[in-house]
Amino acid sequence: MKKARILLIGTRTHHARYLSLYRKSIELSGREAEFWISGPWNSLFKSQKSLVSRVTGAKWIPFLLARVLPWDLTLYSIHCFSRFLLPTKKMYLGHGIDTGEDSIKGGCHTYGALRRRGGKPFYDLMTPKSRAEFDRAIRYQPRLEGRLALIGDPLLDHVIETDRSRQRHRAELGIAPGKVVVGLFSSWGPSSRLSSWVESLLLHKDSLPSDLVFMFFVHPNNMLLRSRATDFERTKSLVRDLGWILVPPDEDFAKYMSCCDCGITADGSIGIYFSHLGRPLFYNGMFDGKTIMDNPFSRLAAWTPRIEDVPSFCANRLKSEMGKYPFEKLSALALSCVNRVGMGHQDIGVVINTALNTPSGKEWTEVPWERLAETRGNGATGRPG
């Protein structure tokens, strides 16, 4: 069997994390493939192409050239490419968790999913990560029926697997026994709370217990602008002097997450992934926790203790509050955002190999995507169990 030529498409740096997992899924399936990666000329992805290539292990190719070369399959991690017509089979694997009704109406299964003229689907196949997301896609865009395959989330699987080596990772990072590691999980852009967390904790460092180690998770997209990259280097030196840790945006965040004894989260997917581990988690985001919408972050706000003043909370109440709530029940939050746990790589491998083996003249809507799961339990493209 000849090597498949697969093009990976993204627009922002954090897409590289998911694209690298898709590549691993294909390799684990036994399929030989060459991987290339690209982003449109005006994308922020291009400005970090060396980082993206390093994370994904794929060769960078200019987008204008990628558009005209023959590929066996193009995998999209983002849904805004309906105007870029690549001569290939197109699959949208997406990135991140199911973010609910509020985003899906104008989100991954509607915006960019249908060509503006004639309403023909742009993607040959799309892969929602939960049954709720699957059902919403059909409800809002019935023409997508036959082009959807349910899969697991390989990133959540990776987080769970990495956490099994928690003690080894703590030793590798030099975290002394008895230290309490507090992970701070933020998103990026205008809503990012990372800078304010760092500044406020540094300002109140003398009042903080000496056994606390703060671990700041830097969203990869915060490195897109030169000013943010400069801030990262400056902040890194400041927190290092205190024995705190700034997680590099191009390293495996799951390894660092496994070291955390508790977490403080805003409205980002890392907090959702951490919730599955069942360890103490506190909320410092934009939702009030009173109005619950079809959005995992509003549910996170409702299900976790809310804190307003991070330095004061860490100085006076953190350790006592860690034992007050049944945080193990939070795992249901992460599970509500995915189809199933433990089969993400296998699901993606089956779907992609089926796509590659489908004759070019055959409509993908003729492929029994849901039937693929029948011999594999409740799996790759079937209904969640």
C-alpha positions in Angstrom: 0.0 0.0 0.0 1.5 3.3 -1.0 2.0 6.1 1.4 -1.0 8.5 1.8 -0.3 12.1 1.3 -2.1 14.0 4.0 -2.4 17.7 4.4 -3.1 19.2 7.9 -4.8 22.6 7.9 -5.0 25.0 10.9 -5.1 28.7 11.6 -3.9 29.2 15.2 -1.1 27.7 17.2 -3.2 25.6 19.5 -4.6 23.7 16.5 -1.1 22.1 16.3 -1.8 20.2 19.5 -4.8 18.5 18.0 -3.2 18.0 14.6 -0.4 16.1 16.2 -2.9 13.8 17.9 -4.6 13.1 14.5 -1.2 12.2 13.1 -0.6 9.8 16.0 -4.0 8.2 15.4 -3.1 7.5 11.8 0.3 6.1 12.7 -1.2 3.9 15.4 -3.6 2.5 12.8 -0.7 1.2 10.9 -1.3 3.4 7.9 1.9 4.8 6.2 1.5 8.5 5.4 3.4 11.6 4.6 2.2 14.6 6.6 2.4 18.2 5.5 1.0 21.2 7.3 -0.2 24.6 6.2 -2.4 27.6 6.9 -3.7 30.5 4.7 -1.4 33.4 4.0 -3.2 35.7 6.5 -3.5 33.2 9.3 -1.8 33.6 12.7 -0.8 29.9 12.2 1.8 31.0 9.6 3.6 33.3 12.0 4.4 30.4 14.2 5.2 27.8 11.5 8.4 26.6 13.1 6.6 25.9 16.4 3.7 24.3 14.6 6.0 22.0 12.5 7.9 21.0 15.7 4.7 20.1 17.6 3.1 18.2 14.7 6.2 16.6 13.2 4.8 17.6 9.8 6.6 19.6 7.0 5.4 23.1 6.4 4.2 24.0 2.9 3.0 27.4 1.7 -0.7 27.5 1.4 -0.8 28.8 -2.2 1.2 25.7 -3.2 -0.8 23.4 -1.0 -4.0 24.5 -2.7 -3.0 23.1 -6.1 -1.1 19.9 -5.2 -2.8 16.5 -5.2 -3.5 15.1 -1.7 -5.2 11.9 -0.7 -6.9 13.6 2.3 -7.0 17.1 3.8 -7.7 17.3 7.6 -9.1 20.6 8.9 -8.9 21.5 12.5 -10.9 24.7 12.0 -14.1 25.4 10.1 -13.5 28.6 8.2 -12.1 27.4 4.9 -15.2 27.0 2.7 -13.7 29.7 0.4 -10.4 27.7 -0.1 -11.1 24.9 -2.5 -8.5 22.2 -2.3 -8.7 19.4 -4.9 -9.0 16.6 -2.4 -11.2 14.7 0.0 -11.9 17.1 2.9 -12.5 16.0 6.5 -13.2 18.3 9.4 -11.8 16.8 12.6 -12.1 20.0 14.6 -10.4 20.8 17.8 -11.4 21.1 21.4 -14.5 20.0 23.3 -18.2 20.3 22.4 -18.9 23.9 23.5 -22.6 23.6 23.4 -25.7 25.0 21.8 -24.6 28.6 22.0 -21.6 28.1 19.7 -22.9 25.4 17.5 -25.6 27.5 15.8 -23.0 29.6 14.2 -20.2 27.1 14.8 -18.4 24.1 13.5 -21.3 22.3 11.9 -23.0 25.3 10.3 -20.5 28.1 9.7 -18.2 27.0 6.9 -19.9 23.6 6.6 -22.1 24.5 3.6 -21.0 26.3 0.5 -22.8 29.6 0.2 -24.1 28.9 -3.3 -26.3 25.9 -3.6 -25.9 24.8 0.0 -23.6 21.8 -0.9 -21.5 20.6 2.0 -17.9 21.8 1.7 -16.6 18.9 3.8 -16.9 15.3 2.8 -17.0 14.3 6.4 -17.2 16.0 9.8 -16.6 14.4 13.2 -18.6 15.7 16.2 -17.3 14.5 19.5 -20.5 14.0 21.4 -24.0 12.8 20.6 -25.5 16.2 21.5 -23.2 17.9 19.0 -24.1 15.3 16.4 -27.8 15.8 16.9 -27.5 19.6 16.8 -25.7 19.4 13.5 -28.5 17.4 12.0 -31.1 19.7 13.5 -29.6 22.9 12.1 -28.3 21.5 8.9 -30.1 18.4 7.7 -28.0 18.3 4.5 -25.1 17.2 6.7 -26.8 13.9 7.3 -24.6 11.1 6.0 -21.5 13.2 6.4 -21.1 12.9 10.2 -19.1 10.4 12.2 -19.0 10.3 16.0 -15.5 9.9 17.4 -13.9 9.9 20.8 -11.6 12.7 22.0 -7.9 11.6 21.8 -6.8 14.7 23.9 -9.0 13.6 26.8 -7.6 10.1 26.5 -4.1 11.5 26.5 -4.8 13.5 29.6 -6.1 10.4 31.5 -3.2 8.3 30.3 -0.5 10.9 31.2 -2.0 11.3 34.7 -1.1 7.7 35.5 2.5 8.8 35.6 1.8 11.7 37.9 4.5 11.0 40.5 7.2 10.5 37.9 6.3 13.8 36.2 6.4 15.6 39.6 9.9 14.2 40.2 11.1 15.2 36.7 10.0 18.8 37.3 11.7 18.9 40.7 8.5 19.3 42.8 9.4 18.4 46.3 7.2 16.1 48.4 4.7 17.9 50.4 4.3 20.8 48.0 0.8 21.7 46.8 0.8 22.5 43.1 -1.9 24.9 42.0 -2.6 24.9 38.3 -4.1 28.1 36.8 -5.9 27.5 33.6 -6.9 30.4 31.3 -7.9 30.8 27.8 -6.4 33.4 25.4 -7.3 36.7 23.8 -9.2 39.5 25.6 -10.8 37.1 28.1 -7.5 35.7 29.2 -6.9 36.1 32.9 -3.3 34.8 32.9 -1.6 38.1 33.2 -3.8 39.4 36.0 -3.3 36.1 37.9 0.4 36.3 37.6 0.6 40.0 38.6 -1.8 39.7 41.5 0.0 36.7 43.0 3.4 38.3 42.5 2.1 41.4 44.3 0.9 39.3 47.3 3.7 36.7 47.3 4.7 37.5 50.9 1.3 36.5 52.2 1.1 33.1 50.3 1.9 29.8 52.1 5.4 28.6 51.3 4.3 25.1 50.4 2.2 26.4 47.4 3.7 26.0 43.9 1.8 27.9 41.2 1.8 26.5 37.7 0.6 28.9 35.0 -0.7 27.3 31.8 0.1 29.6 28.8 -2.3 29.1 26.0 -0.3 28.7 22.7 -2.2 31.5 21.0 -0.7 33.9 23.5 2.5 33.5 21.7 1.2 34.8 18.4 2.1 38.4 18.9 5.6 39.6 19.5 4.5 41.6 22.6 3.0 38.5 24.1 6.1 36.5 23.5 8.2 39.2 25.2 5.8 39.2 28.2 6.2 35.4 28.4 9.9 35.6 28.7 9.7 38.4 31.3 7.1 36.6 33.3 9.0 33.3 33.1 12.0 34.8 34.8 9.9 36.4 37.5 8.0 33.2 38.5 11.0 31.0 38.2 12.8 33.0 41.0 9.9 32.1 43.3 10.0 28.4 42.4 6.8 28.7 40.4 6.3 27.2 36.9 5.2 28.8 33.6 4.2 26.0 31.3 5.8 26.5 27.8 3.1 26.7 25.2 4.8 24.2 22.9 5.2 21.5 25.5 2.7 18.7 26.4 0.4 20.4 28.9 -1.0 17.1 30.1 2.4 16.2 31.7 2.2 19.5 33.7 -1.5 19.1 34.5 -0.8 15.7 36.0 1.4 17.4 38.6 -1.4 19.7 39.9 -3.0 18.9 43.2 -5.8 21.4 42.5 -6.7 23.9 39.8 -8.2 27.4 39.3 -9.8 27.9 36.0 -11.5 30.5 33.8 -13.4 29.7 30.6 -11.0 27.4 28.8 -11.0 23.8 27.7 -8.0 22.9 29.9 -10.2 23.4 33.0 -12.8 21.0 31.5 -10.1 18.4 30.8 -8.7 18.8 34.4 -12.2 18.3 35.8 -12.2 14.7 34.6 -9.3 13.9 37.0 -11.6 14.4 40.0 -9.2 16.7 41.9 -10.2 20.1 43.5 -11.1 22.7 41.0 -12.2 26.3 41.6 -13.8 28.8 39.2 -12.7 32.4 38.4 -14.4 33.0 35.0 -17.1 35.1 33.5 -20.2 33.0 34.2 -22.1 33.7 37.4 -23.0 30.0 38.0 -26.7 30.8 38.4 -27.9 30.7 34.8 -27.0 27.4 33.3 -26.9 27.4 29.5 -26.0 24.6 27.0 -22.3 25.5 27.4 -19.8 23.5 29.4 -18.3 26.6 31.0 -21.6 27.8 32.4 -22.0 24.3 33.9 -18.4 24.4 35.2 -19.3 27.7 37.0 -22.4 26.1 38.5 -20.7 22.9 39.6 -17.5 24.3 41.1 -16.9 26.8 44.0 -16.5 30.3 42.7 -13.7 32.5 43.9 -13.3 36.3 43.3 -10.0 37.2 44.8 -7.4 34.6 43.8 -4.5 35.8 46.0 -6.6 36.1 49.1 -8.3 32.7 48.5 -4.9 31.0 48.0 -3.5 32.7 51.1 -6.3 31.9 53.5 -8.8 29.3 52.3 -7.4 27.1 49.5 -6.1 24.1 51.5 -9.2 24.0 53.8 -11.6 24.3 50.8 -9.8 21.5 48.9 -11.5 18.8 51.1 -15.0 20.3 51.3 -16.5 19.4 48.0 -17.1 16.1 46.1 -14.8 17.1 43.3 -14.7 13.6 41.9 -18.2 14.2 40.6 -16.8 16.8 38.2 -15.7 14.0 35.9 -19.2 14.0 34.6 -18.6 17.4 33.1 -15.8 16.3 30.9 -17.7 13.2 29.9 -20.7 15.3 28.8 -18.5 16.9 26.2 -17.3 13.8 24.5 -18.7 10.6 22.9 -16.7 8.1 24.9 -13.4 7.7 26.7 -10.4 5.6 25.8 -10.9 5.1 22.1 -10.1 8.4 20.5 -7.1 7.3 18.5 -8.8 4.1 17.4 -11.9 5.9 16.3 -10.0 8.5 14.2 -7.8 5.7 12.7 -10.9 3.8 11.6 -12.6 6.8 10.1 -9.5 8.1 8.3 -8.6 4.7 6.9 -12.1 4.2 5.7 -12.0 7.6 4.0 -8.7 6.8 2.3 -9.9 3.5 1.1 -13.2 4.9 -0.3 -12.9 5.1 -4.1 -12.7 8.6 -5.4 -15.8 8.3 -7.5 -18.0 7.1 -4.6 -20.0 9.6 -2.6 -19.0 9.6 1.1 -22.7 9.7 1.9 -22.9 6.1 0.6 -20.4 5.0 3.3 -22.2 3.5 6.3 -20.3 5.5 8.9 -22.4 4.4 11.8 -22.2 0.8 10.8 -18.4 0.9 11.2 -18.9 0.8 14.9 -21.1 -2.3 15.0 -18.1 -4.7 15.3 -16.4 -2.4 17.8 -19.0 -2.0 20.5 -20.5 1.4 20.8 -17.6 3.1 19.1 -16.1 5.2 16.5 -19.1 6.4 14.6 -22.0 4.9 16.4 -24.0 6.1 19.4 -22.3 6.6 22.7 -22.8 4.0 25.3 
